[in-house]
Amino acid sequence: MKIGLYFGTFNPIHIGHLIIANHIAEYSGLDQIWMVVTPHNPLKNKQTLLDDYQRLQLVFLATEDYPKIKPSDVEFKLLQPNYTINTLTHLKEKFPQHIFSLIMGEDNLKSLHKWKNYEIILQNHEIYVYPRISEELPTSDYKNHPKIIAVDAPIIEISSTFIRENIKKKKNVQPLLPSKVWEYIDHNNLYKK
């Protein structure tokens, strides 16, 4: 089975994440998309993160009606802070029958050269890249790389940061979230402080 790994803190998961994941699941040739909830991104401040299992629950609620999209807590079991290469190595050992690819926005592709062992990732895994609005174009180093696959997905400019900030300001962000995710956040008074 061909699995696309869509990494994120999903703090919270929103409709933009789902639109991209569903588009890639339906149009890329991948069999499933695993939404890998990252407990601690080395580039982000852990203090701003909702509890790991609450974010996993939000991803579960958001994806339960999408048979090709699955939540994954694989990184919860790995040493922190974790790096993508460690997760890929772990998954290849645990699921040798699957072929794993990465899913990322073109903004992340620009910093791929800063990732730990990025050459090994590029050598062994395809990377599906979805478009983002950005001031500068992605680096041409990867433009014709055989492992980089540009996906003609819709451009979605919704951020979890925007959602968190506006929940705190008591703005209605309900249209930006799957309904079950909004209900969980509202019921549990999340992101309000």
C-alpha positions in Angstrom: 0.0 0.0 0.0 1.2 3.5 -0.8 0.9 5.8 2.2 1.3 9.5 2.2 2.5 11.0 5.5 1.1 14.4 6.2 2.9 15.7 9.3 1.7 18.5 11.5 1.0 19.7 15.0 -2.7 20.1 13.9 -3.2 22.7 16.6 -6.0 22.5 15.7 -6.7 20.6 12.5 -8.9 22.7 10.1 -10.7 22.4 6.8 -7.6 23.5 4.9 -5.7 20.4 6.2 -8.7 18.2 5.2 -9.1 19.7 1.7 -5.4 19.1 0.9 -5.3 15.6 2.4 -8.5 14.6 0.6 -7.4 16.0 -2.7 -4.1 14.1 -2.5 -5.9 10.9 -1.4 -8.2 11.1 -4.4 -5.9 12.4 -7.2 -2.3 11.3 -6.4 -2.3 7.5 -6.7 -1.6 7.2 -2.9 -3.9 4.6 -1.2 -4.1 6.4 2.2 -3.0 9.6 3.9 -1.9 9.3 7.5 -2.2 12.5 9.4 0.9 12.3 11.7 0.3 14.3 14.8 3.7 15.8 15.8 4.1 16.1 19.6 7.0 18.6 19.3 8.3 20.2 16.2 11.9 21.2 16.9 11.2 24.5 15.2 8.1 25.4 17.3 7.6 26.4 20.9 6.0 23.5 22.7 4.3 25.9 25.2 1.7 26.9 22.5 0.6 23.3 21.8 -2.6 21.7 23.0 -2.1 18.4 24.8 -0.9 15.7 22.3 -3.8 13.4 22.9 -6.4 16.2 22.5 -4.9 17.1 19.1 -4.9 13.5 18.1 -8.6 13.3 19.2 -9.3 16.4 17.0 -7.6 14.7 14.0 -9.7 11.5 14.7 -12.9 13.5 14.8 -12.0 15.4 11.6 -11.1 12.3 9.6 -13.5 9.6 10.8 -15.8 10.2 7.7 -12.9 10.0 5.3 -11.9 6.3 4.7 -8.6 7.1 3.0 -7.4 9.5 5.7 -6.2 8.1 9.1 -4.9 9.8 12.2 -1.5 8.6 13.4 0.2 8.9 16.8 3.4 7.1 15.6 5.6 10.0 16.7 4.2 9.9 20.3 6.2 6.8 20.8 9.5 8.1 19.5 12.2 10.1 21.4 11.6 13.9 21.4 12.3 16.2 19.8 11.9 13.9 16.8 13.1 14.2 13.2 11.3 13.0 10.1 14.1 10.6 9.1 13.6 8.8 12.5 9.9 8.5 11.9 10.4 7.1 8.3 13.0 4.6 9.6 10.6 3.5 12.3 7.6 3.1 9.9 9.7 1.2 7.3 10.7 -1.3 10.1 7.2 -1.6 11.5 5.3 -1.7 8.1 7.7 -3.2 5.5 4.8 -4.0 3.2 4.0 -0.2 2.8 5.7 2.4 0.7 5.8 5.8 2.5 5.9 9.2 0.9 5.9 12.7 2.4 3.3 15.4 1.9 4.4 19.0 2.3 3.6 22.5 1.3 6.0 24.2 -1.1 7.0 26.6 1.7 8.4 23.6 3.6 10.2 22.3 0.5 12.3 25.5 0.5 13.8 24.5 3.9 14.2 20.8 3.1 18.0 21.2 2.9 18.0 22.1 6.6 16.3 18.8 7.6 18.3 16.1 9.3 19.5 13.5 6.6 17.4 15.2 3.9 19.5 13.5 1.2 18.5 10.1 2.5 14.8 11.1 2.6 15.0 12.3 -1.0 16.8 9.2 -2.1 14.2 6.8 -0.6 10.9 8.6 -0.5 8.7 10.5 -2.9 7.6 13.9 -1.7 4.2 15.2 -2.8 4.3 19.0 -2.7 1.1 21.1 -2.7 1.1 24.8 -3.6 1.2 27.7 -1.1 1.0 31.4 -1.7 4.5 32.8 -1.0 6.5 35.8 -2.0 9.4 33.8 -3.4 9.1 30.7 -5.6 10.4 27.4 -4.2 14.1 26.7 -4.8 14.8 25.4 -8.3 17.1 22.8 -6.8 14.2 20.4 -6.6 12.2 21.6 -9.7 13.1 18.6 -11.8 14.0 16.1 -9.0 12.5 12.7 -9.8 11.3 12.2 -6.2 9.5 15.6 -6.0 5.9 15.4 -7.3 4.0 18.7 -7.6 0.3 18.2 -6.7 -2.2 20.6 -8.3 -4.2 20.9 -5.1 -6.3 23.9 -4.2 -4.3 26.7 -2.5 -5.6 27.0 1.0 -4.4 29.8 3.2 -6.0 29.0 6.6 -3.6 28.7 9.5 -4.1 27.1 12.9 -2.4 30.2 14.4 -5.1 32.4 12.9 -7.8 30.1 14.3 -6.3 30.0 17.8 -5.8 33.8 18.0 -9.4 34.4 16.9 -10.9 31.9 19.3 -9.1 33.9 22.0 -10.7 37.1 20.6 -14.1 35.5 20.7 -14.5 35.6 16.9 -16.6 33.0 15.1 -14.1 30.6 13.4 -16.6 27.8 13.1 -16.7 27.7 9.3 -12.9 27.0 9.3 -13.2 23.8 11.3 -14.9 20.5 10.7 -18.1 20.6 12.7 -17.0 17.8 15.2 -13.7 19.6 15.8 -15.5 22.9 16.5 -17.9 21.1 18.9 -15.0 19.5 20.8 -13.1 22.8 21.0 -16.1 24.8 22.1 -17.3 22.1 24.6 -13.9 21.9 26.2 -13.2 25.7 26.1 -10.0 25.2 24.2 -7.8 28.0 23.0 -9.8 30.6 24.8 -7.0 31.8 27.1 
